[in-house]
Amino acid sequence: MQAPPKFIKYGNFEAERGLARVRLAKSDSRTVLSHLQTKAPLLVQRALYLDPYFPGMAHVYLMSSAGGILQGDRLDIDIYAGENTMSHFTTQAATKIYRMNKGFASQTISITTAPRSYIEFVPHELIPFRSSRYYQNVTMDVSPDSTVVYCETVCAGRTASGESFDFDVCFLRMTARRPGGSAIFSDVCNIEPNGKRFKVLFGDKTIWSTIYVVTPSNHECIDREISLALHDRGILAGCSTLPRDSGLFVRILDDSIDNVTDLTNAIVEIARKHGHVNDVITPFL
């Protein structure tokens, strides 16, 4: 993975190269991990089945033995959702991006869906510490009849310790494609605070979150339910449509991670209700 030119000035120091490669398959009425390959510091917990309404849905926790992302880390997460699978990925806790004296850290996330699959990637928040530098590149290859729900939440830093937008750079790139490589959309967020006045761009809020819902399901119905969820909670947020009629996305600004998490969970539940594969997994009514 080639980082943007802006990272050259920090040097190309490399420490750990972590890997988590996961393959999902349908086995009887459940989604299972058919293949798993990891390399420290990345770890993957065995699949759990936690949703009584979707008992065959695999819940998978991504973990790190390092307790966060360190300078020079190069991490690679690669997920393939096989045909007719249904899964939810999250992290064990917030991802701390530690202070860096040299170099930078980067993470690549690749999500590929086979036909009629459903996958949620909803990690806990990123917390960039003072003087940290982080580059993340996400690529989603989404089959036209599959659904991907992807969430990304970034905090201003360790605000309880007096850090607020004190990191050097947090660069997030998102690309969504169809099988064969045709583009659906791309999104780039480059946060270089360079002083306290940067907070004004975030309306003096300290948490920023984006949720992408790439789905062939009824967009109008999902949009209506998400809008109601936003209205009920009174959070500074908005919902819009993705290019090429591919789905919707939500952007959220707030000071409370509990508020952001509550709204995120509500949106994920809406997407799950409408985006699951009806002829494969039938919820209990």
C-alpha positions in Angstrom: 0.0 0.0 0.0 1.4 3.4 -1.0 0.7 6.1 1.4 -0.1 9.7 0.2 3.0 11.9 -0.5 2.3 14.0 2.6 3.6 11.1 4.7 7.1 11.1 3.1 8.4 13.8 5.4 7.9 11.5 8.4 10.1 8.8 7.0 9.4 5.2 6.0 10.2 3.5 9.3 8.4 0.1 9.6 7.8 -2.0 12.7 5.2 -4.7 12.7 3.4 -6.1 9.7 0.1 -7.5 11.0 -2.4 -9.6 9.1 -5.9 -10.8 9.6 -7.3 -12.7 6.6 -10.8 -14.1 7.1 -13.0 -16.1 4.8 -16.7 -16.7 5.6 -18.9 -19.5 4.3 -22.4 -20.9 4.8 -22.6 -24.1 6.7 -26.0 -25.5 7.3 -27.9 -22.6 8.9 -24.9 -20.7 10.1 -22.1 -18.4 8.7 -18.8 -19.8 9.8 -15.1 -18.9 9.5 -14.0 -21.3 6.8 -10.4 -19.9 6.6 -8.4 -17.8 9.1 -4.9 -16.5 8.8 -3.4 -14.0 11.3 -0.1 -12.5 12.1 0.6 -10.5 15.3 -0.3 -8.1 16.5 -3.7 -8.8 14.8 -5.9 -11.5 16.3 -9.4 -12.8 15.4 -11.8 -14.3 17.9 -13.9 -17.3 16.9 -17.4 -16.6 15.6 -20.1 -16.0 18.1 -23.9 -16.1 17.5 -25.5 -13.3 19.5 -28.6 -12.1 17.7 -31.7 -14.1 18.5 -33.5 -12.6 15.5 -30.7 -13.7 13.1 -29.3 -16.8 14.9 -27.0 -17.8 12.0 -25.3 -14.4 11.8 -21.6 -14.7 12.7 -20.2 -12.0 15.1 -16.5 -11.7 14.8 -14.1 -9.6 17.1 -10.9 -8.2 15.7 -8.2 -7.7 18.4 -4.7 -6.5 18.8 -2.0 -7.9 21.1 -0.3 -4.5 21.1 -3.3 -2.7 22.6 -3.4 -0.2 19.8 -1.5 1.0 16.7 2.1 1.9 17.1 4.6 3.9 15.0 5.7 2.0 11.9 2.8 -0.5 12.1 1.6 -1.8 8.7 -1.7 -3.7 9.3 -3.7 -5.6 6.7 -7.3 -6.8 7.3 -8.8 -8.8 4.4 -12.4 -10.2 4.6 -14.2 -12.2 2.1 -17.9 -12.8 2.7 -19.0 -15.9 0.8 -22.3 -16.5 -0.9 -25.4 -16.3 1.4 -23.3 -15.4 4.5 -24.4 -12.9 7.1 -21.8 -11.4 9.5 -20.9 -8.6 11.9 -17.3 -7.5 12.5 -16.2 -5.2 15.3 -13.2 -4.5 17.5 -12.6 -5.4 21.2 -12.4 -1.7 22.2 -11.4 1.7 20.9 -8.4 1.7 18.7 -5.7 3.9 20.2 -3.1 5.4 17.8 -0.1 6.1 19.9 2.4 9.0 19.8 5.1 8.6 17.2 8.6 9.9 17.2 9.3 8.9 13.6 7.5 7.3 10.7 3.7 6.7 10.6 1.3 3.9 10.9 -1.1 2.5 8.3 -3.9 0.0 7.9 -5.5 -1.5 4.9 -9.0 -2.9 5.1 -10.4 -5.0 2.2 -14.0 -6.3 2.1 -15.2 -8.4 -0.7 -18.7 -9.8 -1.0 -20.0 -12.8 -3.0 -23.6 -12.7 -4.3 -26.4 -12.5 -1.7 -24.1 -11.8 1.3 -24.6 -9.3 4.1 -21.7 -7.9 6.2 -21.4 -5.2 8.9 -18.0 -3.7 9.7 -18.6 -1.6 12.8 -15.4 -1.1 14.8 -15.1 1.0 18.0 -13.7 4.5 17.6 -10.3 5.6 16.6 -8.4 7.7 19.2 -5.4 9.4 17.7 -2.9 10.5 20.4 -0.8 13.6 20.4 1.8 13.6 17.6 0.4 10.5 15.9 0.3 9.9 12.1 -2.1 7.5 10.6 -3.2 6.4 7.1 -6.1 4.1 6.5 -7.2 2.7 3.1 -10.5 0.9 2.8 -11.6 -0.9 -0.3 -15.0 -2.6 -0.7 -15.8 -4.8 -3.6 -19.6 -5.2 -3.3 -21.7 -7.5 -5.4 -24.9 -5.8 -6.7 -27.2 -8.1 -4.7 -25.2 -7.9 -1.5 -25.2 -5.4 1.4 -22.2 -3.8 3.2 -22.6 -1.6 6.3 -19.3 0.2 7.2 -18.8 2.6 10.1 -15.9 4.8 10.9 -15.7 7.0 14.0 -12.8 9.3 14.9 -12.3 11.1 18.2 -10.4 14.4 18.7 -7.9 12.5 21.0 -7.6 11.8 24.7 -9.9 14.8 25.6 -10.0 13.7 29.3 -6.2 14.2 29.4 -6.4 17.6 27.7 -5.6 16.4 24.2 -8.0 17.7 21.5 -6.9 17.6 17.8 -3.3 17.4 18.8 -2.4 14.6 16.4 -0.3 15.4 13.3 -2.5 13.7 10.6 -5.3 11.2 10.2 -5.9 10.4 6.6 -8.8 8.1 5.7 -9.6 6.8 2.2 -12.6 4.8 1.2 -13.3 3.2 -2.2 -16.3 1.1 -3.2 -16.4 -0.9 -6.4 -18.4 -3.5 -8.2 -17.0 -6.9 -9.2 -14.8 -6.2 -12.2 -13.6 -2.8 -10.8 -16.3 -0.4 -11.9 -16.4 2.5 -9.3 -19.4 3.0 -7.0 -18.0 5.9 -5.0 -14.9 7.2 -3.2 -14.5 9.3 -0.1 -11.4 10.9 1.4 -11.0 12.6 4.8 -7.7 14.3 5.6 -7.5 15.7 9.1 -4.4 17.8 9.8 -5.4 19.9 12.8 -2.4 22.3 12.9 -3.7 24.2 15.9 -6.7 24.5 18.1 -8.7 26.6 15.6 -9.2 23.4 13.6 -12.0 22.5 16.0 -14.2 25.2 14.4 -14.5 23.0 11.3 -16.2 20.4 13.5 -18.6 22.8 15.1 -16.5 22.5 18.3 -17.5 18.8 18.5 -15.0 16.2 19.4 -16.3 13.0 17.7 -16.9 12.6 14.0 -18.6 9.5 12.5 -19.6 8.2 9.0 -21.8 5.2 8.3 -22.0 3.8 4.7 -24.8 1.5 3.8 -24.2 0.0 0.4 -27.3 -2.1 -0.4 -29.8 -2.9 -3.2 -32.7 -2.8 -0.6 -35.4 -0.1 -0.5 -33.5 3.1 -0.1 -36.5 5.2 0.6 -37.7 3.1 3.4 -34.2 2.9 5.0 -33.8 6.7 4.6 -37.2 7.3 6.2 -36.3 5.2 9.3 -32.9 6.6 9.6 -34.3 10.2 9.5 -36.7 9.3 12.3 -33.8 7.9 14.4 -31.9 11.2 13.8 -34.9 13.3 14.8 -35.7 11.3 17.9 -32.1 11.7 19.3 -31.6 15.3 18.3 -28.0 14.7 17.4 -26.2 16.9 14.8 -26.3 14.4 11.9 -27.6 14.0 8.3 -28.4 11.3 5.9 -27.8 11.4 2.1 -27.7 9.1 -0.9 -24.6 7.5 -2.3 -23.7 7.8 -6.0 -25.2 5.5 -8.6 -28.2 4.7 -6.4 -26.0 2.4 -4.4 -27.2 3.2 -0.9 -27.0 5.8 1.8 -24.5 7.4 4.2 -24.8 9.2 7.5 -22.5 11.7 9.0 -22.6 12.4 12.7 -21.0 15.1 15.0 -21.2 15.0 18.8 -19.2 15.2 22.0 -20.5 12.0 23.5 -19.3 8.6 22.3 -22.3 7.0 24.0 -24.7 9.2 21.9 -22.7 8.3 18.7 -22.7 4.6 19.6 -26.4 4.6 20.3 -27.3 6.2 17.0 -24.8 4.0 15.1 -26.4 0.8 16.6 -29.9 2.1 15.7 -28.8 2.7 12.1 -27.1 -0.7 11.9 -30.3 -2.4 13.1 -32.3 -0.6 10.4 -29.9 -1.7 7.8 -29.8 -5.2 9.1 -33.6 -5.4 9.1 -33.8 -4.3 5.4 -30.6 -5.6 4.0 -30.4 -9.2 5.2 -30.9 -12.0 2.6 -34.5 -12.9 3.0 -34.4 -16.3 1.2 -31.4 -17.4 3.2 -31.8 -16.2 6.8 -35.3 -15.7 8.1 -35.6 -13.7 11.4 -37.9 -14.8 14.2 -41.0 -12.7 14.2 
